[in-house]
Amino acid sequence: MSETAKRTCRRNSWLAALVAGGLVAAMLMAVAHHGFFRALVIGAVISVLLGVFLVWAFCKGDTAAAVHVEPARPAPLPASTPVVAAPEPLKAAAMPEVAPAEAVAI
């Protein structure tokens, strides 16, 4: 991400946070009947927190330039290690035949 793009991203993030904080303040005054100063303070807090979050979330560096790391592979076994075959799978035990229960008339 170029420096100009980073500045634009930060500016847009803070503008969006400012608009959101203003909407929160307006809604607090109109719907929740808070006073002007209380709504202004809560809107300012929302603006700052949202602005910091948006800059952190969206205005990072170029993700395509990140270093690609290959997954770790286990080291091969030394030649002196014996290879053990897998055990035979267990066979299901035969279930005895059960006669159906006779109906009892009451």
N, CA, C and O atoms as a Tinker XYZ file with bonds, in Angstrom:
   424  protein
     1  N      0.854000   -1.157000    0.000000    73     2
     2  CA     0.000000    0.000000    0.000000    64     1     3
     3  C      0.903000    1.223000    0.000000    63     2     4     5
     4  O      1.803000    1.339000    0.832000    81     3
     5  N      0.663000    2.123000   -0.923000    73     3     6
     6  CA     1.500000    3.314000   -1.000000    64     5     7
     7  C      1.141000    4.284000    0.122000    63     6     8     9
     8  O      0.103000    4.152000    0.770000    81     7
     9  N      2.012000    5.249000    0.333000    73     7    10
    10  CA     1.787000    6.222000    1.412000    64     9    11
    11  C      0.532000    7.041000    1.155000    63    10    12    13
    12  O     -0.195000    7.366000    2.095000    81    11
    13  N      0.266000    7.380000   -0.099000    73    11    14
    14  CA    -0.945000    8.135000   -0.436000    64    13    15
    15  C     -2.192000    7.313000   -0.149000    63    14    16    17
    16  O     -3.180000    7.834000    0.368000    81    15
    17  N     -2.146000    6.033000   -0.483000    73    15    18
    18  CA    -3.288000    5.161000   -0.220000    64    17    19
    19  C     -3.508000    4.995000    1.275000    63    18    20    21
    20  O     -4.652000    4.942000    1.729000    81    19
    21  N     -2.420000    4.912000    2.055000    73    19    22
    22  CA    -2.561000    4.801000    3.511000    64    21    23
    23  C     -3.210000    6.055000    4.087000    63    22    24    25
    24  O     -4.085000    5.970000    4.948000    81    23
    25  N     -2.773000    7.221000    3.605000    73    23    26
    26  CA    -3.368000    8.473000    4.100000    64    25    27
    27  C     -4.843000    8.552000    3.741000    63    26    28    29
    28  O     -5.663000    8.979000    4.554000    81    27
    29  N     -5.177000    8.143000    2.531000    73    27    30
    30  CA    -6.580000    8.160000    2.100000    64    29    31
    31  C     -7.413000    7.192000    2.929000    63    30    32    33
    32  O     -8.534000    7.510000    3.325000    81    31
    33  N     -6.867000    6.024000    3.187000    73    31    34
    34  CA    -7.570000    5.030000    3.991000    64    33    35
    35  C     -7.807000    5.559000    5.401000    63    34    36    37
    36  O     -8.908000    5.432000    5.937000    81    35
    37  N     -6.781000    6.149000    6.002000    73    35    38
    38  CA    -6.931000    6.696000    7.349000    64    37    39
    39  C     -7.949000    7.825000    7.385000    63    38    40    41
    40  O     -8.780000    7.892000    8.291000    81    39
    41  N     -7.883000    8.714000    6.396000    73    39    42
    42  CA    -8.827000    9.827000    6.344000    64    41    43
    43  C    -10.256000    9.315000    6.219000    63    42    44    45
    44  O    -11.149000    9.786000    6.924000    81    43
    45  N    -10.478000    8.358000    5.329000    73    43    46
    46  CA   -11.823000    7.811000    5.138000    64    45    47
    47  C    -12.313000    7.073000    6.385000    63    46    48    49
    48  O    -13.496000    7.137000    6.720000    81    47
    49  N    -11.411000    6.376000    7.066000    73    47    50
    50  CA   -11.794000    5.677000    8.292000    64    49    51
    51  C    -12.226000    6.663000    9.367000    63    50    52    53
    52  O    -13.241000    6.454000   10.031000    81    51
    53  N    -11.459000    7.739000    9.542000    73    51    54
    54  CA   -11.812000    8.727000   10.562000    64    53    55
    55  C    -13.072000    9.490000   10.192000    63    54    56    57
    56  O    -13.855000    9.848000   11.072000    81    55
    57  N    -13.284000    9.746000    8.900000    73    55    58
    58  CA   -14.521000   10.410000    8.485000    64    57    59
    59  C    -15.739000    9.518000    8.742000    63    58    60    61
    60  O    -16.778000    9.994000    9.200000    81    59
    61  N    -15.607000    8.245000    8.449000    73    59    62
    62  CA   -16.705000    7.313000    8.717000    64    61    63
    63  C    -16.986000    7.230000   10.218000    63    62    64    65
    64  O    -18.145000    7.175000   10.631000    81    63
    65  N    -15.927000    7.220000   11.034000    73    63    66
    66  CA   -16.109000    7.178000   12.487000    64    65    67
    67  C    -16.757000    8.461000   12.989000    63    66    68    69
    68  O    -17.584000    8.420000   13.900000    81    67
    69  N    -16.394000    9.592000   12.409000    73    67    70
    70  CA   -16.986000   10.872000   12.802000    64    69    71
    71  C    -18.478000   10.911000   12.466000    63    70    72    73
    72  O    -19.292000   11.373000   13.266000    81    71
    73  N    -18.823000   10.426000   11.288000    73    71    74
    74  CA   -20.236000   10.373000   10.899000    64    73    75
    75  C    -21.013000    9.432000   11.821000    63    74    76    77
    76  O    -22.124000    9.751000   12.242000    81    75
    77  N    -20.432000    8.280000   12.130000    73    75    78
    78  CA   -21.100000    7.330000   13.021000    64    77    79
    79  C    -21.273000    7.918000   14.413000    63    78    80    81
    80  O    -22.332000    7.753000   15.019000    81    79
    81  N    -20.268000    8.593000   14.927000    73    79    82
    82  CA   -20.384000    9.232000   16.237000    64    81    83
    83  C    -21.442000   10.320000   16.248000    63    82    84    85
    84  O    -22.170000   10.471000   17.228000    81    83
    85  N    -21.531000   11.089000   15.147000    73    83    86
    86  CA   -22.569000   12.110000   15.043000    64    85    87
    87  C    -23.960000   11.505000   15.007000    63    86    88    89
    88  O    -24.893000   12.038000   15.607000    81    87
    89  N    -24.098000   10.380000   14.296000    73    87    90
    90  CA   -25.390000    9.696000   14.268000    64    89    91
    91  C    -25.765000    9.145000   15.636000    63    90    92    93
    92  O    -26.928000    9.208000   16.034000    81    91
    93  N    -24.802000    8.612000   16.348000    73    91    94
    94  CA   -25.067000    8.105000   17.696000    64    93    95
    95  C    -25.517000    9.246000   18.599000    63    94    96    97
    96  O    -26.478000    9.096000   19.354000    81    95
    97  N    -24.834000   10.383000   18.530000    73    95    98
    98  CA   -25.211000   11.529000   19.356000    64    97    99
    99  C    -26.612000   12.024000   19.002000    63    98   100   101
   100  O    -27.405000   12.341000   19.889000    81    99
   101  N    -26.911000   12.091000   17.712000    73    99   102
   102  CA   -28.237000   12.542000   17.290000    64   101   103
   103  C    -29.323000   11.585000   17.744000    63   102   104   105
   104  O    -30.389000   12.017000   18.183000    81   103
   105  N    -29.061000   10.284000   17.643000    73   103   106
   106  CA   -30.053000    9.299000   18.081000    64   105   107
   107  C    -30.242000    9.327000   19.592000    63   106   108   109
   108  O    -31.357000    9.147000   20.082000    81   107
   109  N    -29.163000    9.552000   20.333000    73   107   110
   110  CA   -29.287000    9.644000   21.784000    64   109   111
   111  C    -30.144000   10.835000   22.187000    63   110   112   113
   112  O    -30.937000   10.743000   23.124000    81   111
   113  N    -29.991000   11.953000   21.483000    73   111   114
   114  CA   -30.792000   13.129000   21.818000    64   113   115
   115  C    -32.241000   12.947000   21.373000    63   114   116   117
   116  O    -33.161000   13.327000   22.098000    81   115
   117  N    -32.452000   12.372000   20.190000    73   115   118
   118  CA   -33.805000   12.287000   19.642000    64   117   119
   119  C    -34.613000   11.142000   20.241000    63   118   120   121
   120  O    -35.783000   11.322000   20.578000    81   119
   121  N    -34.010000    9.981000   20.374000    73   119   122
   122  CA   -34.761000    8.800000   20.786000    64   121   123
   123  C    -34.655000    8.550000   22.289000    63   122   124   125
   124  O    -35.661000    8.284000   22.946000    81   123
   125  N    -33.451000    8.635000   22.831000    73   123   126
   126  CA   -33.259000    8.305000   24.241000    64   125   127
   127  C    -33.423000    9.510000   25.153000    63   126   128   129
   128  O    -33.371000    9.369000   26.375000    81   127
   129  N    -33.620000   10.694000   24.581000    73   127   130
   130  CA   -33.852000   11.935000   25.333000    64   129   131
   131  C    -32.714000   12.264000   26.298000    63   130   132   133
   132  O    -32.944000   12.727000   27.415000    81   131
   133  N    -31.470000   12.014000   25.843000    73   131   134
   134  CA   -30.311000   12.436000   26.617000    64   133   135
   135  C    -30.079000   13.914000   26.345000    63   134   136   137
   136  O    -30.510000   14.449000   25.324000    81   135
   137  N    -29.396000   14.559000   27.272000    73   135   138
   138  CA   -29.053000   15.956000   27.069000    64   137   139
   139  C    -28.001000   16.119000   25.994000    63   138   140   141
   140  O    -27.361000   15.147000   25.594000    81   139
   141  N    -27.816000   17.356000   25.518000    73   139   142
   142  CA   -26.871000   17.633000   24.433000    64   141   143
   143  C    -25.453000   17.253000   24.827000    63   142   144   145
   144  O    -24.757000   16.598000   24.052000    81   143
   145  N    -25.007000   17.654000   26.025000    73   143   146
   146  CA   -23.620000   17.403000   26.426000    64   145   147
   147  C    -23.366000   15.909000   26.596000    63   146   148   149
   148  O    -22.332000   15.411000   26.149000    81   147
   149  N    -24.283000   15.184000   27.230000    73   147   150
   150  CA   -24.106000   13.738000   27.431000    64   149   151
   151  C    -24.055000   13.021000   26.080000    63   150   152   153
   152  O    -23.207000   12.153000   25.874000    81   151
   153  N    -24.950000   13.375000   25.166000    73   151   154
   154  CA   -24.963000   12.748000   23.845000    64   153   155
   155  C    -23.683000   13.076000   23.074000    63   154   156   157
   156  O    -23.144000   12.226000   22.366000    81   155
   157  N    -23.199000   14.319000   23.217000    73   155   158
   158  CA   -21.972000   14.725000   22.539000    64   157   159
   159  C    -20.770000   13.930000   23.043000    63   158   160   161
   160  O    -19.934000   13.498000   22.250000    81   159
   161  N    -20.684000   13.737000   24.353000    73   159   162
   162  CA   -19.560000   12.981000   24.932000    64   161   163
   163  C    -19.614000   11.525000   24.489000    63   162   164   165
   164  O    -18.592000   10.967000   24.090000    81   163
   165  N    -20.781000   10.904000   24.552000    73   163   166
   166  CA   -20.895000    9.504000   24.140000    64   165   167
   167  C    -20.597000    9.365000   22.649000    63   166   168   169
   168  O    -19.928000    8.416000   22.241000    81   167
   169  N    -21.080000   10.293000   21.837000    73   167   170
   170  CA   -20.782000   10.265000   20.405000    64   169   171
   171  C    -19.298000   10.424000   20.124000    63   170   172   173
   172  O    -18.762000    9.786000   19.218000    81   171
   173  N    -18.625000   11.282000   20.904000    73   171   174
   174  CA   -17.179000   11.475000   20.725000    64   173   175
   175  C    -16.416000   10.207000   21.093000    63   174   176   177
   176  O    -15.466000    9.831000   20.407000    81   175
   177  N    -16.826000    9.550000   22.174000    73   175   178
   178  CA   -16.164000    8.299000   22.581000    64   177   179
   179  C    -16.360000    7.238000   21.505000    63   178   180   181
   180  O    -15.418000    6.528000   21.153000    81   179
   181  N    -17.569000    7.129000   20.984000    73   179   182
   182  CA   -17.840000    6.157000   19.916000    64   181   183
   183  C    -16.991000    6.484000   18.683000    63   182   184   185
   184  O    -16.445000    5.580000   18.050000    81   183
   185  N    -16.878000    7.768000   18.343000    73   183   186
   186  CA   -16.075000    8.169000   17.177000    64   185   187
   187  C    -14.615000    7.771000   17.336000    63   186   188   189
   188  O    -14.013000    7.235000   16.406000    81   187
   189  N    -14.047000    8.026000   18.496000    73   187   190
   190  CA   -12.630000    7.708000   18.718000    64   189   191
   191  C    -12.409000    6.198000   18.674000    63   190   192   193
   192  O    -11.486000    5.723000   18.012000    81   191
   193  N    -13.250000    5.448000   19.374000    73   191   194
   194  CA   -13.064000    3.994000   19.394000    64   193   195
   195  C    -13.261000    3.386000   18.011000    63   194   196   197
   196  O    -12.490000    2.521000   17.594000    81   195
   197  N    -14.286000    3.832000   17.303000    73   195   198
   198  CA   -14.532000    3.301000   15.972000    64   197   199
   199  C    -13.427000    3.724000   15.000000    63   198   200   201
   200  O    -13.031000    2.939000   14.139000    81   199
   201  N    -12.930000    4.950000   15.131000    73   199   202
   202  CA   -11.850000    5.404000   14.260000    64   201   203
   203  C    -10.584000    4.589000   14.449000    63   202   204   205
   204  O     -9.937000    4.199000   13.476000    81   203
   205  N    -10.233000    4.333000   15.695000    73   203   206
   206  CA    -9.038000    3.519000   15.975000    64   205   207
   207  C     -9.222000    2.117000   15.415000    63   206   208   209
   208  O     -8.307000    1.554000   14.814000    81   207
   209  N    -10.419000    1.550000   15.616000    73   207   210
   210  CA   -10.669000    0.201000   15.112000    64   209   211
   211  C    -10.597000    0.153000   13.589000    63   210   212   213
   212  O     -9.961000   -0.743000   13.034000    81   211
   213  N    -11.232000    1.096000   12.908000    73   211   214
   214  CA   -11.237000    1.074000   11.446000    64   213   215
   215  C     -9.837000    1.233000   10.865000    63   214   216   217
   216  O     -9.492000    0.566000    9.890000    81   215
   217  N     -9.036000    2.105000   11.451000    73   215   218
   218  CA    -7.656000    2.266000   10.971000    64   217   219
   219  C     -6.870000    0.985000   11.199000    63   218   220   221
   220  O     -6.106000    0.553000   10.335000    81   219
   221  N     -7.060000    0.383000   12.363000    73   219   222
   222  CA    -6.354000   -0.869000   12.671000    64   221   223
   223  C     -6.793000   -1.991000   11.735000    63   222   224   225
   224  O     -5.962000   -2.777000   11.278000    81   223
   225  N     -8.091000   -2.072000   11.448000    73   223   226
   226  CA    -8.618000   -3.202000   10.689000    64   225   227
   227  C     -8.367000   -3.078000    9.186000    63   226   228   229
   228  O     -8.111000   -4.083000    8.523000    81   227
   229  N     -8.438000   -1.854000    8.636000    73   227   230
   230  CA    -8.431000   -1.727000    7.193000    64   229   231
   231  C     -7.223000   -1.022000    6.602000    63   230   232   233
   232  O     -7.005000   -1.120000    5.394000    81   231
   233  N     -6.439000   -0.328000    7.384000    73   231   234
   234  CA    -5.356000    0.478000    6.822000    64   233   235
   235  C     -3.990000   -0.093000    7.151000    63   234   236   237
   236  O     -3.058000    0.653000    7.450000    81   235
   237  N     -3.868000   -1.387000    7.098000    73   235   238
   238  CA    -2.573000   -2.024000    7.315000    64   237   239
   239  C     -1.765000   -1.934000    6.037000    63   238   240   241
   240  O     -2.216000   -1.376000    5.037000    81   239
   241  N     -0.568000   -2.489000    6.083000    73   239   242
   242  CA     0.279000   -2.503000    4.900000    64   241   243
   243  C     -0.256000   -3.459000    3.863000    63   242   244   245
   244  O     -1.324000   -4.043000    4.042000    81   243
   245  N      0.480000   -3.623000    2.777000    73   243   246
   246  CA     0.081000   -4.486000    1.682000    64   245   247
   247  C      0.179000   -5.939000    2.116000    63   246   248   249
   248  O      1.258000   -6.411000    2.475000    81   247
   249  N     -0.932000   -6.645000    2.084000    73   247   250
   250  CA    -0.913000   -8.042000    2.506000    64   249   251
   251  C     -0.299000   -8.946000    1.451000    63   250   252   253
   252  O      0.135000  -10.051000    1.777000    81   251
   253  N     -0.249000   -8.512000    0.196000    73   251   254
   254  CA     0.351000   -9.335000   -0.853000    64   253   255
   255  C      1.868000   -9.381000   -0.706000    63   254   256   257
   256  O      2.508000  -10.317000   -1.186000    81   255
   257  N      2.449000   -8.378000   -0.047000    73   255   258
   258  CA     3.895000   -8.340000    0.118000    64   257   259
   259  C      4.356000   -9.106000    1.357000    63   258   260   261
   260  O      5.548000   -9.127000    1.663000    81   259
   261  N      3.436000   -9.723000    2.060000    73   259   262
   262  CA     3.800000  -10.478000    3.253000    64   261   263
   263  C      4.666000  -11.672000    2.867000    63   262   264   265
   264  O      4.525000  -12.229000    1.778000    81   263
   265  N      5.541000  -12.048000    3.750000    73   263   266
   266  CA     6.454000  -13.152000    3.491000    64   265   267
   267  C      5.680000  -14.459000    3.556000    63   266   268   269
   268  O      4.956000  -14.723000    4.516000    81   267
   269  N      5.844000  -15.273000    2.519000    73   267   270
   270  CA     5.191000  -16.582000    2.492000    64   269   271
   271  C      6.075000  -17.583000    3.218000    63   270   272   273
   272  O      7.247000  -17.745000    2.878000    81   271
   273  N      5.522000  -18.242000    4.203000    73   271   274
   274  CA     6.278000  -19.210000    4.995000    64   273   275
   275  C      5.765000  -20.600000    4.662000    63   274   276   277
   276  O      4.567000  -20.871000    4.742000    81   275
   277  N      6.688000  -21.477000    4.286000    73   275   278
   278  CA     6.324000  -22.854000    4.003000    64   277   279
   279  C      6.001000  -23.574000    5.303000    63   278   280   281
   280  O      6.646000  -23.309000    6.318000    81   279
   281  N      5.024000  -24.475000    5.309000    73   279   282
   282  CA     4.725000  -25.225000    6.520000    64   281   283
   283  C      5.890000  -26.148000    6.883000    63   282   284   285
   284  O      6.596000  -26.644000    6.005000    81   283
   285  N      6.077000  -26.367000    8.156000    73   283   286
   286  CA     7.173000  -27.217000    8.627000    64   285   287
   287  C      6.906000  -28.665000    8.239000    63   286   288   289
   288  O      5.781000  -29.154000    8.341000    81   287
   289  N      7.949000  -29.335000    7.798000    73   287   290
   290  CA     7.838000  -30.744000    7.443000    64   289   291
   291  C      8.688000  -31.546000    8.420000    63   290   292   293
   292  O      9.769000  -31.105000    8.809000    81   291
   293  N      8.206000  -32.721000    8.818000    73   291   294
   294  CA     8.998000  -33.522000    9.751000    64   293   295
   295  C     10.267000  -34.042000    9.076000    63   294   296   297
   296  O     10.300000  -34.291000    7.871000    81   295
   297  N     11.299000  -34.195000    9.886000    73   295   298
   298  CA    12.571000  -34.704000    9.368000    64   297   299
   299  C     12.404000  -36.181000    9.015000    63   298   300   301
   300  O     11.645000  -36.886000    9.680000    81   299
   301  N     13.099000  -36.664000    7.980000    73   299   302
   302  CA    12.990000  -38.079000    7.630000    64   301   303
   303  C     13.613000  -38.952000    8.722000    63   302   304   305
   304  O     14.511000  -38.520000    9.444000    81   303
   305  N     13.120000  -40.185000    8.827000    73   303   306
   306  CA    13.635000  -41.117000    9.818000    64   305   307
   307  C     15.043000  -41.561000    9.433000    63   306   308   309
   308  O     15.348000  -41.712000    8.250000    81   307
   309  N     15.893000  -41.766000   10.423000    73   307   310
   310  CA    17.224000  -42.295000   10.102000    64   309   311
   311  C     17.106000  -43.709000    9.529000    63   310   312   313
   312  O     16.122000  -44.405000    9.779000    81   311
   313  N     18.109000  -44.125000    8.762000    73   311   314
   314  CA    18.076000  -45.433000    8.091000    64   313   315
   315  C     18.080000  -46.592000    9.083000    63   314   316   317
   316  O     17.620000  -47.679000    8.733000    81   315
   317  N     18.574000  -46.410000   10.291000    73   315   318
   318  CA    18.662000  -47.517000   11.243000    64   317   319
   319  C     17.343000  -47.771000   11.974000    63   318   320   321
   320  O     17.236000  -48.762000   12.697000    81   319
   321  N     16.354000  -46.925000   11.813000    73   319   322
   322  CA    15.083000  -47.105000   12.497000    64   321   323
   323  C     14.257000  -48.158000   11.772000    63   322   324   325
   324  O     14.008000  -48.035000   10.573000    81   323
   325  N     13.822000  -49.220000   12.511000    73   323   326
   326  CA    13.022000  -50.256000   11.839000    64   325   327
   327  C     11.608000  -49.732000   11.574000    63   326   328   329
   328  O     11.053000  -48.959000   12.354000    81   327
   329  N     11.056000  -50.169000   10.471000    73   327   330
   330  CA     9.699000  -49.788000   10.112000    64   329   331
   331  C      8.765000  -50.868000   10.623000    63   330   332   333
   332  O      8.956000  -52.049000   10.329000    81   331
   333  N      7.766000  -50.476000   11.380000    73   331   334
   334  CA     6.823000  -51.428000   11.962000    64   333   335
   335  C      5.541000  -51.381000   11.149000    63   334   336   337
   336  O      5.018000  -50.308000   10.849000    81   335
   337  N      5.040000  -52.564000   10.796000    73   335   338
   338  CA     3.810000  -52.627000   10.019000    64   337   339
   339  C      2.622000  -52.307000   10.919000    63   338   340   341
   340  O      2.668000  -52.514000   12.131000    81   339
   341  N      1.592000  -51.814000   10.320000    73   339   342
   342  CA     0.382000  -51.478000   11.069000    64   341   343
   343  C     -0.307000  -52.758000   11.514000    63   342   344   345
   344  O     -0.290000  -53.744000   10.778000    81   343
   345  N     -0.913000  -52.772000   12.698000    73   343   346
   346  CA    -1.594000  -53.988000   13.171000    64   345   347
   347  C     -2.845000  -54.255000   12.337000    63   346   348   349
   348  O     -3.411000  -53.362000   11.707000    81   347
   349  N     -3.248000  -55.520000   12.362000    73   347   350
   350  CA    -4.455000  -55.915000   11.641000    64   349   351
   351  C     -5.659000  -55.238000   12.289000    63   350   352   353
   352  O     -5.706000  -55.096000   13.510000    81   351
   353  N     -6.622000  -54.823000   11.490000    73   351   354
   354  CA    -7.820000  -54.219000   12.092000    64   353   355
   355  C     -8.615000  -55.251000   12.869000    63   354   356   357
   356  O     -8.642000  -56.429000   12.515000    81   355
   357  N     -9.255000  -54.798000   13.923000    73   355   358
   358  CA   -10.046000  -55.706000   14.745000    64   357   359
   359  C    -11.300000  -56.119000   13.995000    63   358   360   361
   360  O    -11.935000  -55.319000   13.308000    81   359
   361  N    -11.638000  -57.405000   14.150000    73   359   362
   362  CA   -12.840000  -57.907000   13.499000    64   361   363
   363  C    -13.985000  -57.843000   14.505000    63   362   364   365
   364  O    -13.786000  -58.029000   15.705000    81   363
   365  N    -15.154000  -57.583000   14.008000    73   363   366
   366  CA   -16.325000  -57.503000   14.881000    64   365   367
   367  C    -16.669000  -58.896000   15.370000    63   366   368   369
   368  O    -16.646000  -59.855000   14.599000    81   367
   369  N    -16.983000  -59.006000   16.638000    73   367   370
   370  CA   -17.362000  -60.296000   17.208000    64   369   371
   371  C    -18.750000  -60.656000   16.705000    63   370   372   373
   372  O    -19.612000  -59.792000   16.543000    81   371
   373  N    -18.950000  -61.936000   16.464000    73   371   374
   374  CA   -20.248000  -62.393000   15.979000    64   373   375
   375  C    -21.262000  -62.276000   17.113000    63   374   376   377
   376  O    -21.000000  -62.688000   18.243000    81   375
   377  N    -22.407000  -61.716000   16.797000    73   375   378
   378  CA   -23.464000  -61.559000   17.797000    64   377   379
   379  C    -24.349000  -62.787000   17.756000    63   378   380   381
   380  O    -24.693000  -63.255000   16.671000    81   379
   381  N    -24.729000  -63.327000   18.913000    73   379   382
   382  CA   -25.610000  -64.505000   18.927000    64   381   383
   383  C    -27.004000  -64.119000   18.435000    63   382   384   385
   384  O    -27.455000  -62.987000   18.607000    81   383
   385  N    -27.659000  -65.081000   17.829000    73   383   386
   386  CA   -29.020000  -64.852000   17.348000    64   385   387
   387  C    -29.951000  -64.798000   18.551000    63   386   388   389
   388  O    -29.865000  -65.630000   19.454000    81   387
   389  N    -30.827000  -63.825000   18.555000    73   387   390
   390  CA   -31.786000  -63.668000   19.651000    64   389   391
   391  C    -33.170000  -63.877000   19.055000    63   390   392   393
   392  O    -33.535000  -63.262000   18.053000    81   391
   393  N    -33.921000  -64.748000   19.686000    73   391   394
   394  CA   -35.265000  -65.010000   19.199000    64   393   395
   395  C    -36.167000  -63.849000   19.582000    63   394   396   397
   396  O    -35.992000  -63.259000   20.648000    81   395
   397  N    -37.140000  -63.508000   18.724000    73   395   398
   398  CA   -38.032000  -62.416000   19.060000    64   397   399
   399  C    -38.897000  -62.783000   20.247000    63   398   400   401
   400  O    -39.249000  -63.949000   20.426000    81   399
   401  N    -39.233000  -61.825000   21.038000    73   399   402
   402  CA   -40.068000  -62.073000   22.221000    64   401   403
   403  C    -41.470000  -62.414000   21.790000    63   402   404   405
   404  O    -41.991000  -61.848000   20.829000    81   403
   405  N    -42.096000  -63.362000   22.518000    73   403   406
   406  CA   -43.462000  -63.769000   22.183000    64   405   407
   407  C    -44.425000  -62.738000   22.737000    63   406   408   409
   408  O    -44.204000  -62.165000   23.803000    81   407
   409  N    -45.476000  -62.517000   22.009000    73   407   410
   410  CA   -46.490000  -61.564000   22.451000    64   409   411
   411  C    -47.278000  -62.193000   23.590000    63   410   412   413
   412  O    -47.667000  -63.359000   23.524000    81   411
   413  N    -47.500000  -61.425000   24.610000    73   411   414
   414  CA   -48.233000  -61.918000   25.785000    64   413   415
   415  C    -49.581000  -61.204000   25.809000    63   414   416   417
   416  O    -49.640000  -59.975000   25.779000    81   415
   417  N    -50.625000  -61.953000   25.860000    73   415   418
   418  CA   -51.958000  -61.380000   25.954000    64   417   419
   419  C    -52.308000  -61.151000   27.401000    63   418   420   421
   420  O    -52.111000  -62.021000   28.250000    81   419
   421  N    -52.817000  -60.005000   27.668000    73   419   422
   422  CA   -53.192000  -59.686000   29.050000    64   421   423
   423  C    -54.684000  -59.671000   29.181000    63   422   424
   424  O    -55.206000  -59.423000   30.268000    81   423
